[in-house]
């Protein structure tokens, strides 16, 4: 599924990587526990999290995650955006809860990792 | 590089979560430039990043030294800190002595050491209580 379509269905706002919305993601993983995210070895993964800090971006960087959705419109800092851009990571903010975004993406055909 | 060898060192400051991940990020960029296999890169930087977060979470300060030659990457993380009393117990999934602050950063669930083990070809941890911990990670470029 194209990231552009995902942005639409979760009422997302793109705060980094707007030039890469033609990219596609097939699978998603939702967690606030970065150690758990770091155990996932799946390419083209979307990370859905409510943990909004630099370590969420660094975790995505180390795990080759190309797209992060931060739920509940939590504030993304300039430093986070800088590191995301450096690593071509798309950041989307959604006003919805983790549960709701998970449900929407699942219904749209995004697959779980486990 | 005429010798085929590279060496890097990074300082790590205990408690400074905003800087955590910079050394891992630099190592990742270097390995990419050297055209190392993507899976090896991911395993290496995940192990390194977990180890780095452990220094930030538990120690006062540390030094990461990275040596790269044509066949492998050797990473040595030495910290000054409280050390690990029971390494075997610390390797158990779910065992953690992390503070609530560390947990708020998305870590401290007791998964780090086992995740490091999964992602390292060779992992060696030695520790002295009250002094510090030394972690050695070696990954080979050709499996």
gemmi code that builds the backbone of each chain (N, CA, C; Angstrom):
import gemmi

chains = {
    "A": [
        ("UNK", (0.852, -1.191, 0.000), (0.000, 0.000, 0.000), (0.892, 1.247, 0.000)),
        ("UNK", (0.513, 2.230, -0.808), (1.308, 3.456, -0.858), (1.147, 4.257, 0.437)),
        ("UNK", (2.246, 4.842, 0.870), (2.219, 5.637, 2.102), (1.216, 6.788, 1.948)),
        ("UNK", (1.147, 7.321, 0.743), (0.195, 8.410, 0.461), (-1.243, 8.006, 0.836)),
        ("UNK", (-1.610, 6.769, 0.505), (-2.966, 6.290, 0.830), (-3.136, 6.136, 2.337)),
        ("UNK", (-2.061, 5.663, 2.996), (-2.126, 5.499, 4.457), (-2.372, 6.851, 5.122)),
        ("UNK", (-1.658, 7.860, 4.651), (-1.819, 9.208, 5.215), (-3.286, 9.620, 5.163)),
        ("UNK", (-3.917, 9.322, 4.028), (-5.320, 9.701, 3.841), (-6.263, 9.026, 4.821)),
        ("UNK", (-6.093, 7.722, 5.027), (-7.075, 6.990, 5.836), (-6.874, 7.143, 7.347)),
        ("UNK", (-5.715, 7.653, 7.759), (-5.531, 7.861, 9.208), (-5.528, 9.353, 9.567)),
        ("UNK", (-6.037, 10.165, 8.630), (-6.052, 11.630, 8.791), (-4.664, 12.136, 9.189)),
        ("UNK", (-3.655, 11.636, 8.495), (-2.276, 11.921, 8.875), (-1.764, 13.265, 8.393)),
        ("UNK", (-0.764, 13.750, 9.110), (-0.005, 14.928, 8.696), (1.438, 14.474, 8.534)),
        ("UNK", (1.996, 14.735, 7.353), (3.375, 14.303, 7.102), (4.325, 15.386, 7.590)),
        ("UNK", (5.205, 15.036, 8.532), (6.146, 16.047, 9.043), (7.576, 15.807, 8.584)),
        ("UNK", (7.824, 14.671, 7.947), (9.143, 14.404, 7.349), (8.970, 13.396, 6.218)),
        ("UNK", (9.713, 13.603, 5.142), (9.727, 12.620, 4.056), (8.565, 12.739, 3.082)),
        ("UNK", (8.015, 13.951, 2.946), (6.867, 14.148, 2.054), (7.194, 13.768, 0.606)),
        ("UNK", (8.508, 13.782, 0.271), (8.914, 13.463, -1.100), (8.899, 11.950, -1.359)),
        ("UNK", (8.698, 11.152, -0.296), (8.760, 9.688, -0.457), (7.406, 8.995, -0.296)),
        ("UNK", (6.301, 9.718, -0.487), (4.984, 9.148, -0.206), (4.540, 8.116, -1.246)),
        ("UNK", (5.308, 8.010, -2.339), (5.009, 6.974, -3.326), (5.545, 5.608, -2.872)),
        ("UNK", (6.397, 5.626, -1.833), (6.905, 4.354, -1.272), (5.737, 3.492, -0.806)),
        ("UNK", (5.970, 2.175, -0.779), (4.904, 1.298, -0.299), (5.333, 0.589, 0.984)),
        ("UNK", (4.374, 0.291, 1.836), (4.628, -0.563, 3.002), (3.607, -1.702, 2.978)),
        ("UNK", (4.060, -2.875, 3.403), (3.190, -4.052, 3.385), (2.816, -4.507, 4.792)),
        ("UNK", (3.712, -4.212, 5.745), (3.499, -4.719, 7.098), (3.689, -3.612, 8.122)),
        ("UNK", (3.061, -3.809, 9.299), (3.202, -2.810, 10.365), (3.431, -3.495, 11.703)),
        ("UNK", (4.047, -2.749, 12.603), (4.298, -3.233, 13.962), (3.975, -2.075, 14.891)),
        ("UNK", (3.147, -2.339, 15.908), (2.736, -1.273, 16.828), (3.313, -1.544, 18.204)),
        ("UNK", (4.131, -0.621, 18.705), (4.721, -0.817, 20.034), (5.305, 0.487, 20.567)),
        ("UNK", (5.282, 0.612, 21.886), (5.990, 1.713, 22.542), (7.308, 1.223, 23.128)),
        ("UNK", (7.561, -0.071, 22.953), (8.766, -0.661, 23.521), (9.801, -0.840, 22.410)),
        ("UNK", (10.823, 0.003, 22.445), (11.784, 0.012, 21.342), (12.599, -1.280, 21.275)),
        ("UNK", (12.877, -1.885, 22.422), (13.598, -3.164, 22.414), (12.809, -4.220, 21.647)),
        ("UNK", (11.501, -4.152, 21.742), (10.644, -5.085, 21.021), (10.722, -4.800, 19.515)),
        ("UNK", (10.694, -3.520, 19.158), (10.797, -3.138, 17.748), (12.126, -3.628, 17.170)),
        ("UNK", (13.175, -3.560, 17.985), (14.513, -3.939, 17.516), (14.666, -5.442, 17.283)),
        ("UNK", (13.683, -6.230, 17.694), (13.739, -7.668, 17.415), (13.126, -8.007, 16.058)),
        ("UNK", (12.462, -7.039, 15.441), (11.763, -7.306, 14.177), (12.733, -7.176, 13.002)),
        ("UNK", (12.696, -8.157, 12.124), (13.637, -8.146, 10.990), (12.866, -8.163, 9.672)),
        ("UNK", (11.961, -7.221, 9.500), (11.128, -7.206, 8.304), (11.391, -5.941, 7.499)),
        ("UNK", (11.586, -6.098, 6.210), (11.780, -4.931, 5.353), (10.443, -4.252, 5.082)),
        ("UNK", (10.521, -2.998, 4.689), (9.324, -2.230, 4.328), (8.275, -2.216, 5.424)),
        ("UNK", (8.733, -1.966, 6.628), (7.856, -2.021, 7.791), (7.426, -0.616, 8.197)),
        ("UNK", (6.175, -0.527, 8.648), (5.685, 0.718, 9.222), (5.641, 0.549, 10.742)),
        ("UNK", (6.201, 1.522, 11.455), (6.171, 1.490, 12.915), (5.091, 2.443, 13.411)),
        ("UNK", (4.230, 1.879, 14.244), (3.141, 2.663, 14.825), (3.442, 2.786, 16.314)),
        ("UNK", (3.603, 4.014, 16.813), (3.986, 4.153, 18.219), (3.455, 5.439, 18.843)),
        ("UNK", (3.337, 5.393, 20.152), (2.972, 6.587, 20.909), (4.182, 7.137, 21.641)),
        ("UNK", (5.328, 6.473, 21.449), (6.561, 6.928, 22.090), (7.229, 7.953, 21.186)),
        ("UNK", (7.096, 9.210, 21.539), (7.603, 10.255, 20.661), (8.894, 10.814, 21.248)),
        ("UNK", (10.014, 10.257, 20.864), (11.321, 10.797, 21.258), (12.372, 10.384, 20.226)),
        ("UNK", (13.594, 10.873, 20.431), (14.659, 10.616, 19.457), (14.932, 9.127, 19.326)),
        ("UNK", (14.775, 8.388, 20.439), (15.099, 6.961, 20.374), (14.139, 6.194, 19.455)),
        ("UNK", (12.928, 6.684, 19.299), (12.004, 6.041, 18.345), (12.558, 6.180, 16.925)),
        ("UNK", (13.132, 7.356, 16.616), (13.708, 7.583, 15.283), (14.977, 6.740, 15.117)),
        ("UNK", (15.817, 6.739, 16.157), (17.056, 5.948, 16.098), (16.728, 4.461, 15.930)),
        ("UNK", (15.703, 3.999, 16.640), (15.302, 2.594, 16.524), (14.890, 2.276, 15.090)),
        ("UNK", (14.126, 3.184, 14.491), (13.711, 3.004, 13.094), (14.935, 2.965, 12.182)),
        ("UNK", (15.874, 3.857, 12.466), (17.102, 3.912, 11.658), (17.839, 2.571, 11.716)),
        ("UNK", (18.043, 2.053, 12.931), (18.813, 0.809, 13.087), (18.072, -0.379, 12.468)),
        ("UNK", (16.733, -0.361, 12.521), (15.940, -1.495, 12.042), (15.526, -1.374, 10.581)),
        ("UNK", (16.037, -0.360, 9.889), (15.651, -0.114, 8.487), (14.146, 0.077, 8.318)),
        ("UNK", (13.523, 0.751, 9.265), (12.090, 1.060, 9.151), (11.957, 2.391, 8.409)),
        ("UNK", (11.131, 2.384, 7.352), (11.100, 3.557, 6.486), (9.974, 4.527, 6.806)),
        ("UNK", (9.072, 4.129, 7.695), (7.908, 4.985, 7.947), (7.433, 4.834, 9.395)),
        ("UNK", (7.252, 5.962, 10.086), (6.755, 5.933, 11.466), (5.451, 6.727, 11.546)),
        ("UNK", (4.469, 6.161, 12.214), (3.242, 6.912, 12.513), (3.199, 7.160, 14.018)),
        ("UNK", (3.188, 8.429, 14.405), (3.021, 8.795, 15.806), (1.545, 9.087, 16.054)),
        ("UNK", (0.990, 8.392, 17.027), (-0.447, 8.533, 17.265), (-0.755, 9.674, 18.236)),
        ("UNK", (-2.010, 10.071, 18.258), (-2.532, 11.085, 19.178), (-1.845, 12.447, 19.018)),
        ("UNK", (-1.361, 12.717, 17.765), (-0.770, 14.014, 17.422), (0.286, 14.508, 18.394)),
        ("UNK", (1.096, 13.590, 18.877), (2.130, 14.025, 19.816), (3.212, 14.819, 19.088)),
        ("UNK", (3.771, 15.776, 19.809), (4.687, 16.748, 19.207), (6.027, 16.110, 18.816)),
        ("UNK", (6.379, 16.302, 17.550), (7.655, 15.809, 17.033), (8.644, 16.966, 17.046)),
        ("UNK", (9.837, 16.758, 17.618), (10.802, 17.863, 17.732), (11.608, 18.045, 16.440)),
        ("UNK", (12.252, 19.205, 16.328), (13.094, 19.516, 15.169), (14.235, 18.507, 15.029)),
        ("UNK", (14.813, 18.131, 16.185), (15.924, 17.171, 16.181), (15.476, 15.815, 15.622)),
        ("UNK", (14.252, 15.411, 16.023), (13.719, 14.153, 15.506), (13.544, 14.227, 13.992)),
        ("UNK", (13.043, 15.350, 13.521), (12.819, 15.526, 12.078), (14.160, 15.530, 11.336)),
        ("UNK", (15.164, 16.164, 11.951), (16.487, 16.226, 11.318), (17.057, 14.809, 11.113)),
        ("UNK", (16.978, 13.995, 12.175), (17.529, 12.637, 12.076), (16.698, 11.792, 11.097)),
        ("UNK", (15.383, 12.007, 11.102), (14.520, 11.265, 10.179), (14.860, 11.608, 8.731)),
        ("UNK", (15.042, 12.888, 8.439), (15.353, 13.314, 7.065), (16.705, 12.755, 6.620)),
        ("UNK", (17.664, 12.798, 7.532), (19.004, 12.279, 7.246), (18.923, 10.807, 6.805)),
        ("UNK", (17.933, 10.083, 7.356), (17.816, 8.649, 7.078), (16.626, 8.304, 6.185)),
        ("UNK", (16.061, 9.344, 5.546), (14.935, 9.155, 4.619), (13.776, 8.396, 5.260)),
        ("UNK", (13.498, 8.737, 6.527), (12.381, 8.099, 7.228), (11.172, 9.034, 7.148)),
        ("UNK", (10.041, 8.471, 6.756), (8.813, 9.263, 6.689), (8.204, 9.315, 8.093)),
        ("UNK", (7.829, 10.514, 8.548), (7.117, 10.621, 9.833), (5.712, 11.171, 9.574)),
        ("UNK", (4.724, 10.441, 10.085), (3.328, 10.862, 9.955), (2.748, 10.997, 11.363)),
        ("UNK", (2.045, 12.093, 11.600), (1.307, 12.224, 12.855), (-0.151, 11.935, 12.560)),
        ("UNK", (-0.784, 11.178, 13.473), (-2.218, 10.929, 13.321), (-2.934, 11.340, 14.597)),
        ("UNK", (-4.106, 11.916, 14.478), (-4.851, 12.302, 15.682), (-5.463, 11.089, 16.379)),
        ("UNK", (-5.533, 9.962, 15.657), (-6.207, 8.781, 16.204), (-5.342, 8.055, 17.228)),
        ("UNK", (-5.976, 7.154, 17.995), (-5.264, 6.338, 18.977), (-4.543, 5.190, 18.275)),
        ("UNK", (-3.653, 4.564, 19.017), (-2.917, 3.415, 18.471), (-3.897, 2.316, 18.044)),
        ("UNK", (-4.911, 2.086, 18.859), (-5.915, 1.053, 18.579), (-6.644, 1.354, 17.276)),
        ("UNK", (-7.046, 2.609, 17.132), (-7.820, 2.984, 15.946), (-6.975, 2.908, 14.676)),
        ("UNK", (-5.745, 3.439, 14.743), (-4.877, 3.386, 13.561), (-4.579, 1.930, 13.194)),
        ("UNK", (-4.327, 1.103, 14.230), (-4.074, -0.324, 13.976), (-5.251, -0.948, 13.234)),
        ("UNK", (-6.450, -0.662, 13.714), (-7.658, -1.222, 13.105), (-7.838, -0.772, 11.673)),
        ("UNK", (-7.596, 0.504, 11.430), (-7.759, 1.046, 10.076), (-6.761, 0.400, 9.119)),
        ("UNK", (-5.502, 0.327, 9.560), (-4.467, -0.231, 8.677), (-4.695, -1.725, 8.437)),
        ("UNK", (-5.116, -2.426, 9.467), (-5.390, -3.860, 9.342), (-6.516, -4.089, 8.340)),
        ("UNK", (-7.575, -3.291, 8.494), (-8.723, -3.414, 7.570), (-8.339, -3.086, 6.137)),
        ("UNK", (-7.343, -2.206, 5.992), (-6.923, -1.801, 4.643), (-5.965, -2.811, 4.018)),
        ("UNK", (-5.626, -3.864, 4.776), (-4.809, -4.918, 4.187), (-3.352, -4.921, 4.608)),
        ("UNK", (-2.964, -4.004, 5.493), (-1.591, -4.032, 6.014), (-1.465, -5.251, 6.926)),
        ("UNK", (-0.389, -5.998, 6.744), (-0.235, -7.276, 7.459), (0.550, -7.100, 8.765)),
        ("UNK", (0.222, -7.923, 9.761), (1.029, -7.919, 10.984), (2.325, -8.710, 10.785)),
        ("UNK", (3.329, -8.431, 11.631), (4.600, -9.150, 11.528), (4.471, -10.550, 12.133)),
        ("UNK", (3.809, -10.600, 13.296), (3.650, -11.898, 13.975), (2.175, -12.296, 14.017)),
    ],
    "B": [
        ("UNK", (41.095, 2.885, 1.401), (41.976, 2.496, 2.502), (42.994, 1.488, 1.983)),
        ("UNK", (44.230, 1.807, 2.133), (45.243, 0.913, 1.600), (45.413, -0.330, 2.482)),
        ("UNK", (45.235, -0.164, 3.796), (45.463, -1.289, 4.706), (44.229, -2.164, 4.855)),
        ("UNK", (43.061, -1.644, 4.460), (41.826, -2.392, 4.648), (41.342, -2.388, 6.080)),
        ("UNK", (41.904, -1.518, 6.907), (41.490, -1.478, 8.310), (41.038, -0.082, 8.701)),
        ("UNK", (40.010, -0.035, 9.553), (39.510, 1.260, 10.040), (39.305, 1.174, 11.535)),
        ("UNK", (39.501, 2.307, 12.192), (39.302, 2.343, 13.642), (38.558, 3.630, 14.019)),
        ("UNK", (37.546, 3.488, 14.855), (36.789, 4.657, 15.332), (36.585, 4.545, 16.838)),
        ("UNK", (36.494, 5.709, 17.485), (36.151, 5.705, 18.925), (35.078, 6.743, 19.205)),
        ("UNK", (34.185, 6.392, 20.111), (33.104, 7.306, 20.488), (32.970, 7.337, 22.007)),
        ("UNK", (32.747, 8.520, 22.538), (32.473, 8.667, 23.971), (30.970, 8.542, 24.173)),
        ("UNK", (30.582, 7.897, 25.270), (29.154, 7.809, 25.603), (28.954, 8.348, 27.013)),
        ("UNK", (27.962, 9.209, 27.135), (27.705, 9.841, 28.424), (26.496, 9.173, 29.081)),
        ("UNK", (26.696, 8.685, 30.311), (25.586, 8.064, 31.030), (24.437, 9.047, 31.221)),
        ("UNK", (23.214, 8.582, 31.012), (22.034, 9.420, 31.242), (21.657, 10.330, 30.078)),
        ("UNK", (22.553, 10.477, 29.092), (22.265, 11.402, 27.986), (21.534, 10.677, 26.848)),
        ("UNK", (20.219, 10.559, 27.011), (19.429, 9.819, 26.033), (19.307, 10.536, 24.696)),
        ("UNK", (19.459, 11.870, 24.706), (19.270, 12.566, 23.433), (20.430, 12.276, 22.475)),
        ("UNK", (21.603, 11.932, 23.030), (22.744, 11.635, 22.157), (22.854, 10.148, 21.835)),
        ("UNK", (22.104, 9.317, 22.532), (22.210, 7.869, 22.324), (21.824, 7.515, 20.891)),
        ("UNK", (22.617, 6.669, 20.283), (22.318, 6.259, 18.915), (23.231, 6.887, 17.889)),
        ("UNK", (23.939, 7.957, 18.266), (24.831, 8.609, 17.305), (25.964, 7.672, 16.861)),
        ("UNK", (26.679, 7.022, 17.810), (27.736, 6.101, 17.365), (27.186, 4.983, 16.470)),
        ("UNK", (26.043, 4.408, 16.854), (25.450, 3.334, 16.046), (25.120, 3.843, 14.645)),
        ("UNK", (24.636, 5.068, 14.589), (24.287, 5.684, 13.313), (25.528, 5.858, 12.438)),
        ("UNK", (26.638, 6.298, 13.047), (27.886, 6.496, 12.298), (28.418, 5.160, 11.770)),
        ("UNK", (28.329, 4.136, 12.622), (28.808, 2.809, 12.214), (27.976, 2.304, 11.044)),
        ("UNK", (26.660, 2.529, 11.114), (25.783, 2.092, 10.031), (26.170, 2.753, 8.709)),
        ("UNK", (26.418, 4.061, 8.756), (26.797, 4.791, 7.540), (28.114, 4.251, 6.967)),
        ("UNK", (29.058, 3.985, 7.856), (30.354, 3.469, 7.403), (30.200, 2.103, 6.739)),
        ("UNK", (29.434, 1.213, 7.375), (29.255, -0.136, 6.820), (28.529, -0.083, 5.477)),
        ("UNK", (27.592, 0.861, 5.355), (26.888, 1.034, 4.073), (27.862, 1.453, 2.984)),
        ("UNK", (28.747, 2.406, 3.335), (29.738, 2.877, 2.359), (30.659, 1.742, 1.921)),
        ("UNK", (30.893, 0.801, 2.837), (31.776, -0.328, 2.521), (31.026, -1.451, 1.800)),
        ("UNK", (29.735, -1.182, 1.494), (28.900, -2.163, 0.778), (28.754, -3.496, 1.511)),
        ("UNK", (28.718, -3.434, 2.835), (28.491, -4.650, 3.620), (27.031, -5.074, 3.419)),
        ("UNK", (26.778, -6.364, 3.443), (25.434, -6.921, 3.266), (24.436, -6.285, 4.247)),
        ("UNK", (23.254, -5.926, 3.742), (22.259, -5.204, 4.538), (21.843, -5.919, 5.816)),
        ("UNK", (21.744, -7.232, 5.730), (21.344, -8.015, 6.897), (22.439, -7.982, 7.980)),
        ("UNK", (23.688, -8.037, 7.552), (24.811, -7.957, 8.500), (24.837, -6.567, 9.145)),
        ("UNK", (24.580, -5.547, 8.345), (24.558, -4.180, 8.880), (23.481, -4.064, 9.951)),
        ("UNK", (22.289, -4.559, 9.640), (21.177, -4.426, 10.588), (21.483, -5.172, 11.892)),
        ("UNK", (21.983, -6.394, 11.769), (22.313, -7.162, 12.976), (23.356, -6.421, 13.811)),
        ("UNK", (24.366, -5.891, 13.140), (25.460, -5.221, 13.842), (24.976, -3.973, 14.574)),
        ("UNK", (24.219, -3.146, 13.877), (23.837, -1.875, 14.508), (22.747, -2.072, 15.563)),
        ("UNK", (21.916, -3.101, 15.414), (20.926, -3.383, 16.465), (21.641, -3.832, 17.748)),
        ("UNK", (22.624, -4.722, 17.601), (23.395, -5.168, 18.768), (24.149, -3.996, 19.402)),
        ("UNK", (24.771, -3.196, 18.556), (25.535, -2.047, 19.057), (24.622, -1.033, 19.739)),
        ("UNK", (23.495, -0.766, 19.117), (22.565, 0.236, 19.662), (22.027, -0.204, 21.029)),
        ("UNK", (21.669, -1.473, 21.152), (21.225, -1.988, 22.456), (22.331, -1.839, 23.503)),
        ("UNK", (23.562, -2.156, 23.101), (24.693, -2.051, 24.033), (24.938, -0.598, 24.424)),
        ("UNK", (24.808, 0.273, 23.437), (25.001, 1.702, 23.683), (23.931, 2.236, 24.654)),
        ("UNK", (22.684, 1.834, 24.413), (21.585, 2.264, 25.293), (21.829, 1.760, 26.724)),
        ("UNK", (22.411, 0.565, 26.842), (22.721, 0.047, 28.175), (23.711, 0.938, 28.919)),
        ("UNK", (24.716, 1.450, 28.208), (25.675, 2.365, 28.850), (24.950, 3.626, 29.298)),
        ("UNK", (24.149, 4.195, 28.393), (23.413, 5.424, 28.720), (22.469, 5.178, 29.903)),
        ("UNK", (21.847, 3.994, 29.925), (20.843, 3.699, 30.946), (21.456, 3.376, 32.303)),
        ("UNK", (22.621, 2.724, 32.310), (23.124, 2.189, 33.581), (24.462, 2.760, 34.047)),
        ("UNK", (25.317, 3.201, 33.121), (26.691, 3.561, 33.508), (26.870, 5.075, 33.634)),
        ("UNK", (28.063, 5.485, 34.095), (28.367, 6.916, 34.223), (28.937, 7.447, 32.916)),
        ("UNK", (29.790, 6.657, 32.308), (30.319, 7.025, 30.992), (30.935, 5.785, 30.359)),
        ("UNK", (31.229, 5.898, 29.071), (31.804, 4.748, 28.395), (32.511, 5.140, 27.122)),
        ("UNK", (33.282, 4.200, 26.608), (33.968, 4.406, 25.326), (33.631, 3.219, 24.424)),
        ("UNK", (33.283, 3.552, 23.193), (33.023, 2.509, 22.198), (34.166, 2.548, 21.203)),
        ("UNK", (34.862, 1.438, 21.048), (35.866, 1.413, 19.977), (35.467, 0.371, 18.939)),
        ("UNK", (35.608, 0.795, 17.704), (35.150, -0.003, 16.570), (36.329, -0.267, 15.635)),
        ("UNK", (36.563, -1.527, 15.336), (37.607, -1.887, 14.382), (36.990, -2.666, 13.235)),
        ("UNK", (37.264, -2.205, 12.047), (36.720, -2.865, 10.855), (37.881, -3.321, 9.983)),
        ("UNK", (37.892, -4.591, 9.617), (38.838, -5.037, 8.595), (38.048, -5.679, 7.454)),
        ("UNK", (38.711, -6.346, 6.578), (38.019, -6.832, 5.380), (37.019, -7.945, 5.685)),
        ("UNK", (37.190, -8.641, 6.816), (36.296, -9.763, 7.077), (35.312, -9.571, 8.217)),
        ("UNK", (35.578, -8.594, 9.109), (34.687, -8.484, 10.275), (34.699, -7.098, 10.887)),
        ("UNK", (33.726, -6.886, 11.771), (33.695, -5.688, 12.601), (33.776, -6.130, 14.060)),
        ("UNK", (34.696, -5.508, 14.792), (34.876, -5.805, 16.211), (34.536, -4.543, 17.002)),
        ("UNK", (33.584, -4.677, 17.915), (33.154, -3.514, 18.695), (33.394, -3.804, 20.168)),
        ("UNK", (34.070, -2.868, 20.820), (34.342, -3.015, 22.245), (33.696, -1.840, 22.978)),
        ("UNK", (32.804, -2.155, 23.903), (32.144, -1.091, 24.689), (32.603, -1.230, 26.137)),
        ("UNK", (33.349, -0.234, 26.611), (33.837, -0.283, 27.992), (33.179, 0.834, 28.769)),
        ("UNK", (32.561, 0.501, 29.897), (31.973, 1.587, 30.684), (32.472, 1.600, 32.115)),
        ("UNK", (32.375, 2.793, 32.712), (32.559, 2.937, 34.152), (31.165, 3.047, 34.724)),
        ("UNK", (30.828, 2.099, 35.596), (29.467, 2.090, 36.114), (29.306, 1.068, 37.213)),
        ("UNK", (28.093, 0.724, 37.529), (27.840, -0.184, 38.645), (28.195, -1.637, 38.349)),
        ("UNK", (28.380, -1.958, 37.051), (28.674, -3.350, 36.705), (27.425, -4.221, 36.792)),
        ("UNK", (27.581, -5.470, 36.407), (26.459, -6.422, 36.435), (26.823, -7.540, 37.414)),
        ("UNK", (26.009, -7.705, 38.457), (26.328, -8.689, 39.501), (26.197, -10.112, 38.976)),
        ("UNK", (25.141, -10.366, 38.207), (24.868, -11.722, 37.745), (24.554, -11.667, 36.246)),
        ("UNK", (25.572, -11.868, 35.434), (25.403, -11.720, 33.973), (24.401, -12.738, 33.440)),
        ("UNK", (24.451, -13.960, 33.979), (23.535, -15.000, 33.513), (22.082, -14.568, 33.716)),
        ("UNK", (21.834, -13.993, 34.894), (20.479, -13.518, 35.193), (20.110, -12.342, 34.282)),
        ("UNK", (21.076, -11.464, 34.051), (20.827, -10.293, 33.197), (20.503, -10.692, 31.763)),
        ("UNK", (20.983, -11.874, 31.342), (20.699, -12.350, 29.983), (19.267, -12.869, 29.848)),
        ("UNK", (18.629, -13.160, 30.988), (17.262, -13.698, 30.936), (16.302, -12.630, 30.428)),
        ("UNK", (15.419, -13.041, 29.515), (14.440, -12.102, 28.969), (13.484, -11.662, 30.077)),
        ("UNK", (13.332, -10.374, 30.218), (12.403, -9.841, 31.219), (13.084, -9.371, 32.487)),
        ("UNK", (14.358, -9.786, 32.690), (15.063, -9.322, 33.888), (15.666, -7.956, 33.604)),
        ("UNK", (15.373, -6.982, 34.469), (15.894, -5.643, 34.243), (16.059, -4.898, 35.555)),
        ("UNK", (17.085, -4.052, 35.624), (17.254, -3.174, 36.788), (17.063, -1.717, 36.361)),
        ("UNK", (16.475, -1.521, 35.181), (16.350, -0.165, 34.632), (15.413, 0.708, 35.464)),
        ("UNK", (15.704, 1.995, 35.464), (14.889, 2.981, 36.178), (13.623, 3.307, 35.370)),
        ("UNK", (12.622, 3.922, 36.024), (11.429, 4.346, 35.277), (11.769, 5.298, 34.125)),
        ("UNK", (12.811, 6.116, 34.294), (13.200, 7.056, 33.228), (13.627, 6.285, 31.970)),
        ("UNK", (14.375, 5.208, 32.200), (14.832, 4.391, 31.071), (13.634, 3.747, 30.376)),
        ("UNK", (12.684, 3.287, 31.172), (11.486, 2.658, 30.600), (10.669, 3.662, 29.790)),
        ("UNK", (10.659, 4.912, 30.267), (9.936, 5.953, 29.516), (10.558, 6.198, 28.146)),
        ("UNK", (11.847, 5.873, 28.018), (12.520, 6.065, 26.733), (12.261, 4.900, 25.777)),
        ("UNK", (11.520, 3.882, 26.249), (11.197, 2.757, 25.367), (12.119, 1.570, 25.538)),
        ("UNK", (12.909, 1.595, 26.631), (13.831, 0.486, 26.887), (13.620, -0.014, 28.314)),
        ("UNK", (14.514, -0.900, 28.774), (14.453, -1.345, 30.165), (13.454, -2.455, 30.409)),
        ("UNK", (13.126, -3.208, 29.351), (12.164, -4.301, 29.521), (12.871, -5.642, 29.714)),
        ("UNK", (14.199, -5.595, 29.790), (14.937, -6.837, 29.989), (15.076, -7.655, 28.712)),
        ("UNK", (15.139, -6.975, 27.573), (15.262, -7.676, 26.290), (16.604, -7.406, 25.617)),
        ("UNK", (17.307, -6.389, 26.104), (18.499, -5.889, 25.418), (19.595, -6.924, 25.245)),
        ("UNK", (19.994, -7.584, 26.326), (21.126, -8.509, 26.231), (20.812, -9.696, 25.331)),
        ("UNK", (19.585, -10.223, 25.445), (19.264, -11.368, 24.586), (19.169, -10.930, 23.128)),
        ("UNK", (18.709, -9.708, 22.908), (18.652, -9.186, 21.541), (20.059, -8.976, 20.983)),
        ("UNK", (20.978, -8.555, 21.861), (22.373, -8.400, 21.437), (22.945, -9.760, 21.036)),
        ("UNK", (22.618, -10.765, 21.837), (23.131, -12.113, 21.566), (22.623, -12.638, 20.220)),
        ("UNK", (21.325, -12.394, 19.962), (20.723, -12.831, 18.705), (21.410, -12.202, 17.492)),
        ("UNK", (21.843, -10.962, 17.673), (22.337, -10.202, 16.525), (23.864, -10.143, 16.417)),
        ("UNK", (24.543, -10.845, 17.314), (26.010, -10.855, 17.267), (26.502, -12.259, 16.937)),
        ("UNK", (27.527, -12.356, 16.082), (28.141, -13.666, 15.825), (28.906, -14.105, 17.066)),
        ("UNK", (29.489, -13.111, 17.728), (30.233, -13.402, 18.950), (29.917, -12.288, 19.950)),
        ("UNK", (29.478, -12.674, 21.145), (29.195, -11.677, 22.184), (29.872, -12.123, 23.460)),
        ("UNK", (30.683, -11.229, 24.028), (31.345, -11.555, 25.277), (31.139, -10.403, 26.264)),
        ("UNK", (30.628, -10.733, 27.440), (30.377, -9.695, 28.444), (31.168, -10.037, 29.697)),
        ("UNK", (31.975, -9.093, 30.144), (32.639, -9.268, 31.432), (32.321, -8.041, 32.277)),
        ("UNK", (32.208, -8.239, 33.588), (31.788, -7.123, 34.409), (32.346, -7.250, 35.818)),
        ("UNK", (32.644, -6.095, 36.410), (33.087, -6.070, 37.794), (32.183, -5.096, 38.550)),
        ("UNK", (31.524, -5.624, 39.576), (30.578, -4.788, 40.333), (31.318, -3.597, 40.948)),
        ("UNK", (30.756, -2.413, 40.771), (31.350, -1.202, 41.314), (32.381, -0.569, 40.387)),
        ("UNK", (32.751, -1.263, 39.332), (33.759, -0.711, 38.396), (33.186, -0.467, 37.003)),
        ("UNK", (32.647, -1.528, 36.419), (32.109, -1.337, 35.075), (31.982, -2.627, 34.303)),
        ("UNK", (31.591, -2.454, 33.046), (31.281, -3.607, 32.194), (32.007, -3.460, 30.857)),
        ("UNK", (32.458, -4.588, 30.334), (33.056, -4.596, 28.993), (32.242, -5.551, 28.113)),
        ("UNK", (31.781, -5.029, 26.993), (31.011, -5.840, 26.043), (31.783, -5.904, 24.730)),
        ("UNK", (31.966, -7.104, 24.223), (32.627, -7.258, 22.922), (31.649, -7.897, 21.943)),
        ("UNK", (31.503, -7.264, 20.809), (30.621, -7.778, 19.752), (31.460, -7.968, 18.497)),
        ("UNK", (31.404, -9.148, 17.917), (32.094, -9.363, 16.631), (31.081, -9.900, 15.618)),
        ("UNK", (31.023, -9.259, 14.472), (30.192, -9.776, 13.387), (31.030, -9.931, 12.124)),
        ("UNK", (30.808, -11.044, 11.446), (31.555, -11.329, 10.213), (30.742, -10.886, 9.004)),
        ("UNK", (31.437, -10.350, 8.004), (30.745, -9.801, 6.836), (30.260, -10.906, 5.897)),
        ("UNK", (30.977, -12.009, 5.855), (30.561, -13.112, 4.988), (30.177, -14.290, 5.861)),
        ("UNK", (28.907, -14.631, 5.830), (28.413, -15.670, 6.743), (28.731, -17.058, 6.205)),
    ],
}
model = gemmi.Model(1)
for chain_id, residues in chains.items():
    chain = gemmi.Chain(chain_id)
    for i, (resn, *xyz) in enumerate(residues, 1):
        res = gemmi.Residue()
        res.name, res.seqid = resn, gemmi.SeqId(i, " ")
        for name, pos in zip(("N", "CA", "C"), xyz):
            atom = gemmi.Atom()
            atom.name, atom.element = name, gemmi.Element(name[0])
            atom.pos, atom.b_iso = gemmi.Position(*pos), 0.0
            res.add_atom(atom)
        chain.add_residue(res)
    model.add_chain(chain)
structure = gemmi.Structure()
structure.add_model(model)
structure.setup_entities()
